[in-house]
């Protein structure tokens, strides 16, 4: 499918969506069956361990009356069998957890395709009434747009995804690159699900993320004498040499004893640094171990799009690739773990300055890896966010891929609101030429003006985020969107509704005066004042705006505002939503038409509600 080619039949779209659901259902059935299978095996393994323990106790009881050899054989065989079962149990639990997560992922996608997004976080913490458009467009919060796209697992991935919708791209080449990345991931549902499953199993919460940032920023501080190669290698060599020479009776036995005591003295002096390094290592290992599977999954895949290739290459930068660095970390951890064995610890620290060797190895590893650790985590966060875009792309085959058109601010066919169910969605063809122009949209109450404004604005934001949009055809020119639709007063700021709206308009005006191109979306300007004052203020504000590089849509009940199209036809044009009144009934078709509305319905609706007679 070529980027930008949006001409497909509705039948094809629906078939594609059904095919997508079928794929998810097949995967769901497969992983659900595997989950049940491994769950049964896990339960059987637990029962077997219990039986082995009981059998061992009974066998040991009867073996006591026999020889020591029989007792030893019973103990040894039961311990071996028990350890084998324990090891197998860990593998089974991993399988159970894996297929449980894969089952949930497919269940959630099926629910989402049926309009239920309750499984996903809605991003309400990113809701900001002061933002240029996100609050007005219901991007964040319950049943908002973010909830429909969000599949992120990592805190950093969720923040990045939210950022893509609060600060959308304005450069077409970057938008197109992200489109290609989303499309590539859309074609890899199995890979996406594996990424999500690994990320969920090794979930990195906010606390772990903060700890990781601290670990990557801090230095493993040790005194210079610990780093001395002469000390680390010279003292052990002298100790071993003295033991050999003493064994051959070439020097007194006191010399090797002296060198052993020297090593233990040095190890004792380094103890506080050993403890610090061990603690830092334990925390680093816990975090990096969880990311290893994700890094391997990314680097083992072949990527075509530039953004995904860049993510993969982030793990190849520096002197050593991320996977090699993690393997080195595992080896260092193992060397630290040898210290937990008392016999090995005594021998190793007596002859090899083992603790000091471990500290030095970790310090050198950290000095190399810490430079790249933040880059690795950011790359994982970016892939986490990208996976959400790929899922949205696959799950909405009826949406089209936006293309660039320098001649139009927007040119669309069958444009609809992406949050409305397909069976309730009313679509409109809508064109907005490039230049300084405002469309005045009039209509009765509940005729669809506000929904239309949100439809246009949200689809533009989606397009600039690299997503497919709710239309059959969509060409546009990237531009900063600014809305004023849902202004609220503030008791805490001692601010009236009217003043809050003025502040909102001033913010937009200040940006426009700085020669920033804006697409301004205004719903009923100056709602907080009387009709005549409101009309004059609206006219003055709009006629002042056309001096600058700005365009937009203004929804209003004031049909007189439509007169601007007669006075300044090169800068204003009229559109409307009409209603049909049949007796006491009002019919809404929500179809956009050229011109100024000829019907109003406030009194009729008030009568229907019993508010007036």
C-alpha positions in Angstrom: 0.0 0.0 0.0 1.6 3.3 -1.1 1.8 6.1 1.5 -0.9 8.7 0.6 -3.2 6.4 -1.4 -6.5 6.5 0.5 -9.0 5.5 -2.2 -10.3 2.2 -1.0 -13.9 0.9 -0.8 -15.8 0.9 2.5 -16.4 -2.8 1.9 -12.7 -3.4 1.8 -12.2 -1.4 5.0 -14.7 -3.5 6.9 -13.3 -6.7 5.6 -9.8 -5.5 6.7 -11.1 -4.8 10.2 -12.8 -8.2 10.4 -9.5 -9.8 9.2 -7.7 -7.9 12.0 -10.2 -9.1 14.6 -9.8 -12.7 13.2 -6.0 -12.5 13.5 -6.3 -11.4 17.1 -8.9 -14.1 17.9 -6.6 -16.8 16.4 -3.7 -15.5 18.5 -5.9 -15.3 21.5 -7.1 -18.9 21.1 -3.5 -20.1 20.6 -2.0 -18.4 23.6 -5.0 -19.2 25.8 -4.6 -22.9 25.0 -0.8 -22.7 25.7 -1.5 -20.9 29.0 -3.8 -23.6 30.1 -1.4 -26.3 29.1 1.6 -24.8 31.0 -0.6 -24.0 34.0 -1.6 -27.6 34.2 2.0 -28.6 34.0 3.0 -26.1 36.6 0.3 -27.4 39.0 1.4 -31.0 38.3 5.0 -29.9 39.0 4.0 -28.4 42.4 2.2 -31.6 43.3 5.2 -33.7 42.2 7.5 -31.6 44.4 5.2 -32.2 47.4 5.1 -35.9 46.7 8.9 -36.1 46.4 9.3 -34.3 49.7 6.8 -36.7 51.4 8.5 -39.7 49.7 11.9 -38.5 50.9 10.6 -38.2 54.4 9.2 -41.7 54.4 12.2 -43.1 52.6 14.6 -41.5 55.1 12.6 -42.8 58.0 12.8 -46.4 56.7 16.4 -46.0 55.6 17.5 -45.1 59.1 17.3 -48.8 60.0 19.7 -49.7 57.2 23.3 -48.7 56.3 24.7 -45.2 55.9 25.1 -45.9 52.2 21.4 -46.4 51.8 20.5 -43.3 53.8 23.0 -41.3 51.6 21.6 -42.7 48.4 18.0 -41.8 49.4 18.9 -38.3 50.4 21.0 -37.7 47.3 18.5 -39.0 44.8 15.5 -37.1 46.4 17.5 -33.9 46.5 18.5 -34.3 42.9 15.0 -35.0 41.8 13.6 -32.1 43.9 16.2 -29.6 42.4 15.4 -30.8 38.9 11.7 -30.2 39.6 12.4 -26.8 41.0 14.4 -25.8 38.0 11.7 -27.0 35.6 9.1 -25.2 37.7 10.9 -21.9 37.0 10.8 -22.5 33.3 7.1 -23.5 33.5 6.2 -20.3 35.4 8.0 -18.2 32.8 5.9 -20.0 30.1 2.7 -19.4 32.1 3.5 -15.8 32.6 4.4 -15.3 28.9 1.2 -16.9 27.5 -0.9 -15.1 30.1 0.4 -11.7 28.9 0.0 -12.6 25.3 -3.6 -13.7 26.0 -4.3 -10.4 27.7 -2.8 -8.4 24.9 -5.0 -10.0 22.2 -8.1 -9.8 24.5 -7.4 -6.0 24.9 -7.1 -5.5 21.2 -10.3 -7.3 20.4 -12.1 -5.2 23.0 -10.6 -2.1 21.5 -11.8 -3.0 18.0 -15.2 -3.3 19.5 -15.0 0.2 21.1 -13.9 -0.8 24.7 -10.7 1.0 25.6 -11.0 0.6 29.4 -7.9 -1.6 29.6 -5.6 1.3 28.6 -4.5 4.3 30.6 -6.2 7.5 29.6 -3.4 9.9 30.3 -5.5 12.1 32.6 -2.3 13.4 34.3 -1.4 15.1 31.0 -4.7 17.0 30.8 -4.0 20.7 30.9 -6.7 23.3 30.4 -4.0 25.9 29.5 -2.7 23.8 26.6 -3.2 25.3 23.1 -5.6 22.5 22.0 -5.4 19.2 23.9 -8.0 20.1 26.6 -10.6 21.3 24.0 -10.1 18.3 21.8 -10.5 15.7 24.6 -7.1 14.2 23.9 -6.5 13.1 27.5 -8.8 11.8 30.2 -11.6 9.2 30.3 -12.8 8.2 26.9 -10.3 10.6 25.3 -8.3 10.1 22.2 -5.1 9.1 24.1 -6.9 6.1 25.6 -7.7 4.8 22.1 -4.1 4.7 21.0 -2.1 4.2 24.2 -0.5 0.7 24.4 2.6 1.8 26.3 4.0 -0.1 29.2 7.0 2.0 30.2 6.5 5.4 32.0 8.9 7.0 29.6 7.1 5.6 26.6 3.8 6.9 27.9 5.2 10.4 28.4 6.8 10.4 24.9 3.5 9.3 23.3 1.6 12.1 25.2 4.3 14.5 24.0 3.6 13.6 20.4 0.0 14.8 20.8 0.9 18.0 22.8 3.8 19.0 20.5 3.0 17.5 17.1 5.5 17.6 14.3 5.4 20.6 11.9 8.0 19.3 9.4 6.5 17.1 6.7 9.6 15.0 6.2 9.6 14.0 9.9 5.9 13.3 9.7 6.4 11.1 6.7 9.2 9.2 8.4 7.0 8.5 11.4 4.2 7.3 9.1 6.6 4.8 7.6 7.6 3.6 11.1 4.0 3.2 12.2 3.2 1.3 9.0 6.1 -1.0 9.4 5.1 -1.9 13.0 1.5 -2.3 11.9 2.7 -5.1 9.6 4.4 -6.8 12.5 1.6 -7.6 15.0 3.4 -10.6 16.4 6.6 -8.7 17.0 4.6 -5.8 18.7 2.9 -8.3 21.0 6.2 -9.9 21.9 7.6 -6.5 22.8 4.6 -5.6 25.0 4.7 -9.0 26.7 8.4 -8.7 27.5 7.9 -5.1 28.7 5.0 -6.1 31.0 6.9 -9.1 32.5 9.9 -6.9 33.1 7.9 -3.7 33.9 9.9 -0.6 34.8 7.9 1.5 37.2 8.5 5.2 38.0 10.6 4.4 41.0 12.9 2.0 39.0 13.1 4.6 36.3 14.2 7.3 38.7 16.7 4.9 40.3 18.1 4.1 36.9 18.7 7.7 36.1 20.5 8.2 39.3 22.7 5.1 38.7 23.6 6.2 35.1 24.5 9.7 36.3 26.5 8.8 39.4 30.1 7.7 39.5 31.4 4.6 41.2 33.9 6.4 43.4 36.9 4.5 44.6 40.3 5.8 45.8 43.2 5.9 43.3 45.1 3.2 45.2 42.4 0.6 44.5 42.7 1.3 40.7 46.5 0.8 40.8 47.5 -2.0 38.5 50.7 -2.5 40.5 48.6 -3.2 43.6 45.9 -5.3 42.0 48.3 -7.6 40.1 51.6 -7.1 41.9 50.4 -8.1 45.4 48.6 -11.3 44.2 51.7 -12.3 42.1 54.0 -11.8 45.1 51.7 -13.7 47.3 51.5 -16.7 45.0 55.2 -16.6 44.3 56.0 -16.5 48.0 53.8 -19.6 48.6 55.6 -21.5 45.8 59.0 -20.4 47.1 58.0 -21.3 50.7 56.8 -24.7 49.5 60.2 -25.3 48.0 61.7 -24.1 51.3 63.5 -21.3 49.5 62.1 -18.6 51.8 60.6 -18.7 55.3 56.9 -19.6 55.7 56.4 -16.2 57.3 56.6 -14.4 53.9 53.5 -15.9 52.4 51.6 -15.4 55.7 52.7 -11.8 55.6 51.4 -11.3 52.0 48.1 -13.0 52.8 47.6 -10.7 55.8 48.5 -7.7 53.6 45.8 -8.8 51.1 43.2 -9.1 53.9 44.3 -5.7 55.2 43.8 -4.1 51.7 40.4 -5.9 51.3 39.4 -4.6 54.7 40.3 -1.0 53.8 38.3 -1.4 50.6 35.2 -2.9 52.3 33.1 0.3 52.3 33.7 0.7 48.6 32.9 -3.0 48.0 29.6 -2.6 49.8 28.7 0.5 47.8 29.7 -1.1 44.5 27.7 -4.3 45.4 24.6 -2.3 46.2 24.8 -0.2 43.0 25.6 -3.4 41.0 22.5 -5.2 42.4 20.2 -2.3 41.5 21.8 -1.9 38.0 21.5 -5.7 37.4 17.9 -5.8 38.3 17.0 -3.0 35.9 19.3 -4.1 33.0 18.3 -7.7 33.2 14.7 -6.7 32.5 15.7 -4.6 29.5 17.9 -7.3 28.0 15.1 -9.2 26.3 13.7 -5.9 24.8 17.0 -4.9 23.5 17.6 -8.3 21.9 14.1 -8.2 20.4 14.8 -4.8 18.7 18.4 -5.5 17.6 17.6 -9.0 16.2 14.8 -7.5 13.9 15.5 -6.0 10.5 14.1 -2.5 10.1 13.4 -0.5 7.0 12.1 2.8 8.3 14.5 5.4 9.5 13.1 6.0 13.0 13.0 2.3 13.8 16.5 1.8 12.4 17.7 4.7 14.6 16.2 3.1 17.6 18.0 -0.2 16.8 21.3 1.6 16.1 21.2 3.3 19.5 22.1 -0.1 21.0 25.1 -0.4 18.8 26.8 2.9 19.6 30.0 3.3 21.5 32.9 0.9 22.0 30.7 -2.0 22.8 27.1 -2.8 21.8 24.4 -2.9 24.5 24.0 -6.7 24.5 27.8 -7.2 24.9 27.8 -4.7 27.7 24.9 -6.5 29.4 26.8 -9.8 29.1 29.9 -8.2 30.7 27.6 -7.0 33.5 26.4 -10.5 34.0 30.0 -11.8 34.3 30.8 -9.1 36.8 27.7 -10.0 38.9 28.8 -13.6 38.9 32.3 -12.6 40.2 30.6 -10.7 43.0 28.4 -13.6 43.8 31.4 -15.9 44.3 32.0 -13.9 47.4 28.9 -15.3 48.9 30.6 -18.7 49.2 32.7 -18.4 52.4 35.4 -20.9 51.2 35.8 -19.2 47.8 35.8 -15.8 49.4 38.6 -16.7 51.9 40.8 -18.3 49.2 40.1 -15.6 46.5 40.8 -12.7 48.9 43.8 -14.3 50.4 45.6 -14.8 47.0 43.8 -12.6 44.4 42.5 -9.5 46.1 39.2 -10.6 44.8 37.0 -7.9 46.3 39.3 -5.2 44.8 39.3 -6.9 41.4 35.5 -6.9 41.4 35.2 -3.3 42.4 37.6 -2.3 39.6 35.9 -4.3 37.0 32.5 -2.8 37.9 34.0 0.7 37.9 35.4 0.3 34.5 32.2 -1.2 33.1 30.1 1.6 34.6 32.5 4.3 33.2 31.9 2.9 29.7 28.3 1.9 29.9 26.8 4.8 31.9 27.5 7.1 29.0 25.1 5.1 26.9 22.6 3.7 29.5 20.4 6.8 29.2 20.4 6.5 25.4 19.4 2.9 25.7 16.5 3.6 28.0 15.3 6.5 25.8 15.5 4.2 22.7 13.3 1.6 24.6 10.8 4.3 25.5 10.6 5.5 21.9 10.0 2.0 20.7 7.3 1.6 23.4 5.6 4.7 22.0 6.0 3.6 18.4 4.3 0.3 19.1 1.2 2.3 20.1 1.2 4.0 16.7 1.7 0.7 14.9 -1.3 -0.8 16.7 -3.5 2.2 15.9 -2.5 1.9 12.3 -3.4 -1.8 12.1 -6.6 -1.5 14.1 -8.0 1.3 11.9 -7.7 0.1 8.3 -10.7 2.3 7.3 -8.7 5.4 8.1 -6.5 7.0 5.4 -2.9 8.1 5.4 -2.5 11.9 5.2 -0.4 13.4 2.4 1.2 16.8 2.0 -0.5 19.5 -0.1 1.2 22.9 -0.2 -1.9 24.4 -2.0 -4.4 23.6 0.8 -4.4 24.0 4.5 -6.7 21.0 4.4 -8.4 19.0 1.6 -10.5 16.1 2.8 -13.2 13.6 1.7 -15.6 11.9 4.2 -13.9 13.5 7.2 -15.3 12.2 10.5 -14.6 12.2 14.3 -12.3 9.3 15.2 -13.9 8.9 18.7 -17.4 8.4 17.3 -18.5 4.8 16.5 -18.6 4.1 12.7 -22.3 3.5 12.8 -23.0 6.9 14.5 -20.3 8.9 12.7 -21.5 11.5 10.1 -18.8 12.4 7.6 -18.3 15.6 5.6 -16.2 16.7 2.7 -14.2 19.7 3.7 -11.7 21.9 1.9 -9.7 24.8 3.3 -7.4 26.5 0.8 -4.0 27.9 1.8 -3.8 31.6 2.8 -5.3 34.0 5.3 -8.9 32.8 5.5 -11.6 32.1 8.1 -14.6 29.9 7.7 -17.6 31.1 9.7 -19.7 28.1 10.7 -23.3 28.9 11.8 -26.0 26.6 13.0 -28.7 25.9 15.5 -28.1 24.4 19.0 -26.9 20.8 18.8 -26.6 21.0 15.0 -23.0 19.7 15.1 -20.8 22.9 15.0 -18.6 22.0 18.0 -18.2 18.4 17.0 -17.2 19.5 13.5 -14.6 21.9 14.9 -13.1 19.1 17.0 -13.3 16.7 14.0 -11.1 19.0 11.9 -8.7 19.9 14.7 -8.2 16.4 16.1 -7.6 14.9 12.6 -5.0 17.6 11.9 -3.2 16.8 15.2 -3.4 13.1 14.4 -1.9 13.7 10.9 1.0 15.7 12.4 1.6 12.9 14.9 2.1 10.6 11.9 -1.2 8.6 12.3 -3.8 7.7 9.8 -6.9 9.9 10.1 -10.6 9.4 10.1 -11.3 10.2 6.4 -11.3 8.6 3.0 -8.9 11.2 1.7 -6.8 13.8 3.6 -4.2 16.2 2.3 -2.9 19.1 4.4 -0.1 21.4 5.2 1.3 21.1 8.8 0.5 24.1 11.0 0.3 24.8 14.7 -3.3 24.4 16.0 -4.8 26.7 18.6 -8.3 26.3 20.0 -10.6 28.3 22.2 -13.7 26.2 22.8 -14.0 25.1 26.4 -12.9 28.1 28.5 -13.6 27.9 32.2 -13.6 30.4 35.0 -11.3 30.1 38.1 -12.3 30.9 41.7 -8.7 30.2 42.9 -7.4 32.8 40.4 -10.3 35.2 41.0 -10.9 35.1 37.2 -14.3 35.3 35.5 -15.4 33.2 32.6 -15.2 36.2 30.3 -11.7 37.3 31.4 -10.5 33.7 31.1 -11.6 33.7 27.5 -9.9 37.0 26.8 -6.7 35.7 28.2 -7.0 32.7 25.9 -7.6 34.9 22.9 -4.7 37.1 23.9 -2.4 34.1 24.1 -3.3 33.2 20.5 -3.0 36.8 19.3 0.5 37.3 20.9 1.7 34.2 19.0 0.2 35.4 15.7 1.9 38.8 16.1 5.2 37.1 16.4 4.7 35.8 12.8 3.8 32.3 13.9 1.4 30.7 11.5 -1.6 29.3 13.4 -4.7 27.4 12.5 -7.2 29.1 14.9 -10.4 27.2 16.0 -12.8 29.3 17.9 -16.2 28.1 19.3 -18.5 31.1 19.9 -16.2 34.0 20.6 -16.9 36.2 23.6 -19.5 33.9 25.1 -19.5 35.8 28.4 -20.9 39.1 27.2 -24.2 40.5 25.7 -25.1 39.8 22.1 -24.4 43.3 20.6 -21.1 43.7 22.4 -20.2 40.1 21.5 -20.9 40.7 17.8 -18.9 43.9 17.6 -16.0 42.5 19.5 -16.0 39.3 17.4 -16.0 41.3 14.1 -13.2 43.6 15.3 -11.1 40.7 16.5 -11.4 38.7 13.3 -10.8 41.7 11.0 -7.7 42.5 13.0 -6.4 38.9 12.6 -6.5 38.9 8.8 -3.6 41.3 8.8 -1.4 38.4 9.9 -0.5 34.9 8.6 -3.4 33.0 10.2 -6.4 30.9 9.2 -9.1 29.1 11.0 -12.7 28.2 11.7 -15.2 30.1 13.9 -18.4 28.5 15.0 -21.2 30.9 16.1 -24.9 31.3 16.6 -24.7 34.9 15.5 -25.7 34.8 11.8 -24.7 38.5 11.5 -21.1 37.4 11.8 -21.6 35.8 8.4 -21.8 39.2 6.8 -18.0 39.4 6.9 -18.0 37.1 3.9 -19.8 39.8 1.9 -17.6 42.6 3.1 -14.3 40.7 2.8 -14.9 37.7 0.6 -11.1 37.1 0.1 -10.7 36.4 3.8 -14.1 35.0 5.0 -16.4 32.3 3.8 -19.6 30.9 5.2 -20.6 27.3 6.1 -23.5 26.0 8.2 -25.3 23.1 9.7 -29.0 23.2 9.0 -31.8 21.5 10.9 -35.3 20.4 9.8 -38.2 21.3 12.0 -41.4 19.2 11.6 -44.0 20.4 14.0 -42.6 19.7 17.5 -39.7 17.6 16.2 -36.2 18.7 15.2 -34.2 16.5 12.8 -30.4 16.9 12.6 -28.4 15.6 9.7 -25.0 17.0 10.8 -24.1 17.7 7.1 -21.9 20.7 6.4 -23.4 23.1 3.8 -22.2 26.4 2.2 -23.9 29.6 3.4 -25.5 30.9 6.6 -28.0 28.9 8.6 -31.6 29.8 8.2 -33.1 28.0 11.2 -32.8 28.2 15.0 -34.2 25.9 17.6 -33.6 27.3 21.1 -37.2 28.1 21.9 -38.5 24.8 20.5 -35.9 22.8 22.6 -36.9 24.7 25.7 -40.5 23.9 25.1 -39.7 20.2 24.7 -37.8 20.3 28.0 -40.8 22.0 29.7 -38.9 25.1 30.4 -41.2 27.5 28.6 -44.8 27.3 27.2 
